[in-house]
Amino acid sequence: MSEQIQILIVDDSAIVRQTLTEILIVDPTLRVIGAAGDPYQAVEIMRNQKPDVIILDIEMPRMDGLTFLQRIMEQHPIPVIICSSLAAETLKALEYGAVDVIAKPKLGTQEFLVESSITLCDAVKAAARIHPHRLAPKPERKLSADAVLAKAASRPSFETTQKIVVVGASTGGTEALVEFLTHMPMNAPGIVVVQHMPEHFTRSFAERLDSLSRISVKEAEPNDVVSPGCALIAPGGRHTLVKRTGARYYVELRDGPLVSRHRPSVDVLFRSAARYVGHNAIAVIMTGMGDDGAQGMKELHDTGAHTFAQDEASCVVFGMPKEAIRLGGVDQVLPLTQLASAVIEQAG
């Protein structure tokens, strides 16, 4: 890869192509080598110069983005960031090998444009660091008993536990969370997750996780109780905090500025757990670029909470876990495949 990250934009909207280009070229480490209106134009550009990262729309004429993504991953894997407002199709793109998702740029306030610039440039830099061998589409999941008998609408009740689990993830986290949450037993402690993802996408993401998991998974809503057998996914665009009243833990959603360059922020979730849960918390930090969650995990560690980090070999980007380890906030570093069982063992 050259000193500058070479970017190809593929979107049928001229306004979107222009807006993305104007945001990206402000950063001297980024260079837009082309902006194509459809995949066929993109292929012509790629004949002359291979991009380090592709920003790809889903709805386009002549060939849709999902088909183009599949062909890229089959023939010449390149990190692809999806730029779309279609939640369901975007989740499918992540399954096909896309590494991240950003919301469609829109005309708005200066604050919106500044935040969009931070999110977009960070996403591109994270994608450019991903090795091609990690970009292969995930294999088809084996069918479960759901194919024959639907999951019951209600779940058995369990004895209340004081232990809760807080999880933070970013680039590569969508599939890491599938691995983590699908291995949770039905009596797992209550779980709250921050996955860096744009507004309006987290509900569909939570529904996908719920369909695959034995526990219940839903997008967090104000005052949702953190209860055994349930995972709450922080909604995109809202900071999510854990609070306590008596013996009951619940979530609070807040607006506010980007924290550690994100909203929702893992640091905000972890700090709230340090304050209101303390040594009863179990924290997990997963794959992702940057340092969001590192400081919050150190605060949790210092309260006596048990903390886990995903190891480098199983991370798509070993940024967030690396920073948490560097700060001395991690008790155990484990492969992704061992995290769920380790958390359950620690919860006792």
C-alpha positions in Angstrom: 0.0 0.0 0.0 1.3 3.5 -0.9 1.7 6.2 1.7 -1.7 7.5 0.8 -4.7 5.2 1.1 -6.2 4.9 -2.4 -10.0 5.0 -2.4 -12.6 4.1 -5.0 -16.2 5.4 -4.5 -19.0 3.5 -6.2 -22.4 5.2 -6.0 -25.0 6.1 -8.6 -25.7 9.4 -6.9 -23.5 12.2 -8.2 -24.2 14.3 -5.1 -23.1 11.4 -2.8 -20.0 10.8 -4.8 -19.1 14.5 -4.6 -19.9 14.8 -0.9 -17.8 11.7 0.0 -14.9 12.9 -2.1 -15.0 16.4 -0.5 -14.9 14.8 3.0 -12.1 12.4 2.2 -9.7 14.7 0.3 -9.4 17.0 3.4 -7.3 14.2 5.0 -3.8 14.2 3.4 -3.4 10.5 4.1 -6.4 9.7 1.8 -6.7 9.9 -2.0 -9.7 9.3 -4.1 -8.6 7.6 -7.3 -12.0 7.5 -8.8 -15.8 7.9 -8.3 -17.9 5.5 -10.4 -21.7 5.6 -11.0 -22.0 1.8 -11.2 -19.9 -1.3 -10.8 -19.1 -1.5 -14.6 -17.5 2.0 -14.4 -15.7 0.9 -11.2 -14.2 -2.1 -13.0 -12.8 0.2 -15.8 -11.1 2.4 -13.1 -9.7 -0.7 -11.4 -8.1 -1.9 -14.6 -5.7 1.0 -14.3 -5.2 1.3 -10.5 -6.2 -1.0 -7.7 -7.8 0.8 -4.7 -6.9 0.0 -1.1 -10.5 0.5 0.0 -13.8 0.6 -1.9 -16.8 2.6 -0.6 -19.8 0.9 -2.1 -23.5 1.7 -2.5 -26.0 -1.2 -2.6 -28.8 0.2 -4.9 -27.4 0.9 -8.3 -28.3 0.5 -12.0 -27.0 -2.4 -14.2 -25.5 -4.3 -11.2 -26.4 -4.0 -7.5 -23.8 -3.5 -4.9 -24.3 -6.9 -3.2 -23.5 -8.7 -6.5 -20.5 -6.6 -7.1 -19.3 -7.2 -3.5 -19.5 -11.0 -4.0 -17.5 -10.8 -7.2 -14.8 -8.7 -5.5 -14.5 -11.1 -2.7 -14.4 -14.2 -5.0 -11.8 -12.8 -7.4 -9.7 -10.0 -5.8 -10.6 -9.4 -2.2 -10.4 -5.7 -1.3 -11.7 -4.0 1.9 -15.2 -2.7 1.2 -17.1 -0.2 3.2 -20.9 -0.2 2.5 -22.5 3.3 2.2 -26.2 2.7 2.3 -29.5 3.4 4.1 -30.8 -0.1 3.6 -30.4 -1.9 6.9 -31.3 -5.5 5.9 -29.1 -5.4 2.7 -26.3 -3.9 4.7 -26.3 -6.8 7.1 -26.2 -9.2 4.2 -23.2 -7.3 2.8 -21.3 -7.8 6.1 -22.0 -11.5 5.8 -20.5 -11.4 2.3 -17.3 -9.9 3.5 -17.8 -6.1 3.8 -15.7 -4.8 6.7 -17.8 -1.8 7.8 -20.9 0.3 7.2 -21.4 4.0 7.1 -24.6 6.0 6.7 -25.4 7.9 3.5 -24.2 11.5 3.7 -27.0 14.0 3.8 -27.2 17.8 3.7 -27.4 19.1 7.2 -25.8 21.1 10.0 -22.1 21.8 10.2 -21.9 19.5 13.3 -23.3 16.6 11.2 -20.8 17.1 8.5 -17.9 17.2 11.0 -19.0 14.0 12.7 -19.5 12.4 9.3 -16.0 13.3 8.3 -14.5 11.8 11.5 -16.5 8.5 11.1 -15.8 8.2 7.4 -12.1 8.8 7.5 -11.6 6.5 10.5 -13.6 3.8 8.8 -11.4 4.0 5.7 -8.2 4.0 7.7 -9.3 0.9 9.6 -10.4 -0.9 6.4 -7.0 -0.2 4.8 -5.2 -2.1 7.6 -7.2 -5.3 7.1 -5.2 -8.1 5.5 -6.9 -9.6 2.4 -7.0 -13.1 3.9 -9.5 -11.9 6.5 -11.9 -10.7 3.8 -13.3 -14.0 2.7 -17.1 -14.3 3.1 -18.2 -16.2 6.2 -19.4 -19.8 5.4 -23.0 -20.5 5.4 -24.3 -21.2 8.9 -25.7 -24.6 9.7 -29.5 -24.8 10.1 -30.7 -25.0 13.6 -33.9 -26.5 15.0 -35.6 -23.2 14.1 -35.9 -24.6 10.6 -38.4 -27.2 11.9 -39.8 -25.7 15.1 -39.9 -22.0 15.8 -38.3 -20.6 19.0 -40.8 -20.1 21.8 -42.2 -16.6 22.1 -41.4 -16.5 25.8 -38.5 -17.7 27.8 -38.2 -19.4 31.2 -37.5 -17.1 34.1 -34.3 -17.3 36.0 -33.1 -16.4 39.4 -31.8 -12.8 39.5 -28.1 -12.4 39.3 -25.9 -9.4 40.2 -23.4 -10.2 37.4 -23.8 -8.4 34.1 -21.6 -8.4 31.0 -20.6 -5.2 29.0 -19.1 -5.6 25.6 -17.5 -3.2 23.1 -16.6 -3.8 19.5 -15.9 -1.9 16.2 -14.5 -3.0 12.8 -15.0 -6.7 12.5 -17.3 -6.8 15.5 -20.5 -7.6 13.7 -19.3 -11.2 13.0 -17.4 -11.4 16.2 -20.6 -10.7 18.1 -22.3 -13.5 16.2 -19.7 -15.9 17.5 -19.9 -14.6 21.0 -23.6 -14.3 21.5 -24.6 -17.5 19.7 -22.5 -19.4 22.3 -24.3 -17.9 25.2 -26.6 -20.3 27.2 -30.2 -19.2 27.9 -29.3 -18.4 31.5 -26.4 -16.2 30.6 -26.0 -12.9 32.6 -27.6 -9.8 31.2 -25.4 -8.3 28.5 -25.1 -4.8 27.1 -23.2 -4.3 23.8 -21.8 -1.2 22.1 -21.0 -2.0 18.4 -19.9 1.0 16.4 -22.7 1.2 13.8 -24.8 4.0 12.3 -28.2 5.0 13.4 -31.1 2.9 12.0 -28.9 -0.2 11.4 -28.6 -1.5 14.9 -32.3 -2.6 15.1 -31.9 -5.0 12.1 -28.5 -6.1 13.5 -30.1 -7.0 16.8 -32.9 -8.9 15.1 -30.4 -10.9 13.1 -28.5 -11.8 16.3 -31.8 -12.7 18.0 -32.7 -15.1 15.2 -29.3 -16.9 15.6 -29.0 -17.0 19.4 -30.5 -18.9 22.3 -30.6 -15.8 24.4 -32.9 -12.9 23.5 -31.2 -10.0 21.6 -32.8 -6.6 21.0 -31.9 -3.0 20.3 -31.8 -1.2 23.7 -34.7 1.2 24.5 -34.8 3.7 27.4 -35.1 2.0 30.8 -34.8 -1.6 29.4 -33.9 -3.9 32.3 -30.6 -5.7 32.0 -31.8 -9.2 32.8 -30.5 -12.8 32.5 -30.8 -14.4 29.1 -31.0 -11.1 27.2 -28.5 -8.9 25.3 -29.2 -5.3 24.6 -27.5 -3.6 21.6 -26.8 0.1 21.9 -28.7 2.0 19.3 -26.7 3.8 16.7 -26.3 7.5 17.4 -27.1 7.2 21.2 -24.7 6.7 24.1 -25.8 3.8 26.2 -25.2 3.6 29.9 -25.9 1.0 32.6 -27.6 2.3 35.7 -28.8 0.7 38.9 -31.8 1.2 41.2 -31.9 -1.2 44.1 -31.0 -4.6 42.8 -32.1 -3.8 39.3 -29.9 -2.8 36.4 -31.3 -0.9 33.5 -30.0 1.1 30.5 -30.2 4.9 29.9 -29.8 6.4 26.4 -28.3 9.8 25.9 -27.5 12.2 23.1 -24.3 14.2 23.3 -21.0 14.7 21.5 -18.8 11.9 20.1 -16.7 10.3 22.8 -13.5 8.6 21.7 -14.7 9.6 18.2 -17.9 7.5 18.5 -21.5 7.7 19.5 -22.4 5.2 21.0 -19.0 5.0 22.7 -17.6 1.9 24.5 -15.9 4.2 27.0 -19.2 5.6 28.0 -20.7 2.2 28.5 -17.7 0.9 30.4 -17.5 4.0 32.6 -21.1 3.7 33.6 -20.6 0.0 34.5 -17.6 1.0 36.6 -19.7 3.5 38.5 -22.9 1.5 38.9 -21.9 -2.2 38.6 -18.3 -2.2 39.8 -16.8 -5.6 40.7 -20.1 -7.3 39.6 -19.3 -6.4 36.0 -17.6 -8.6 33.4 -16.2 -6.6 30.5 -15.1 -7.8 27.0 -13.4 -5.7 24.4 -13.3 -7.0 20.9 -11.8 -6.2 17.4 -11.8 -2.6 16.3 -9.5 0.3 15.3 -8.6 3.1 17.7 -8.8 3.2 21.5 -12.5 3.5 22.3 -13.1 1.4 25.5 -9.5 1.2 26.6 -9.8 3.8 29.3 -13.2 2.6 30.4 -11.9 -0.9 30.7 -9.1 0.3 32.9 -11.6 2.0 35.1 -13.7 -1.2 35.3 -10.6 -3.3 36.1 -9.7 -0.9 38.9 -13.1 -1.5 40.5 -12.4 -5.2 40.7 -14.5 -6.2 37.6 -13.0 -9.1 35.5 -11.9 -8.0 32.1 -11.3 -9.9 28.8 -9.7 -8.8 25.5 -9.9 -10.6 22.2 -6.5 -11.7 21.0 -4.6 -10.3 18.0 -4.8 -13.5 16.0 -8.6 -13.6 16.0 -9.1 -9.8 15.6 -9.9 -8.2 12.2 -8.2 -5.0 13.6 -6.2 -5.3 16.9 -6.6 -1.7 17.9 -9.1 -1.4 20.8 -7.9 -4.6 22.6 -4.3 -3.6 22.1 -4.9 -0.2 23.8 -6.8 -1.7 26.7 -4.0 -4.2 27.3 -1.4 -1.4 27.1 -3.2 0.5 29.8 -3.2 -2.5 32.1 -6.9 -2.9 32.1 -7.2 -6.5 30.9 -7.1 -9.6 33.1 -7.2 -12.2 30.3 -6.5 -12.2 26.6 -8.3 -15.0 24.7 -9.2 -16.1 21.2 -12.7 -15.1 20.0 -13.8 -18.7 20.2 -13.0 -18.9 23.9 -14.6 -15.7 25.1 -18.2 -16.8 25.6 -17.2 -19.8 27.7 -14.7 -17.8 29.8 -17.4 -15.2 30.5 -19.9 -17.8 31.6 -17.3 -19.5 33.8 -16.4 -16.1 35.4 -20.1 -15.4 36.0 -20.2 -18.5 38.0 
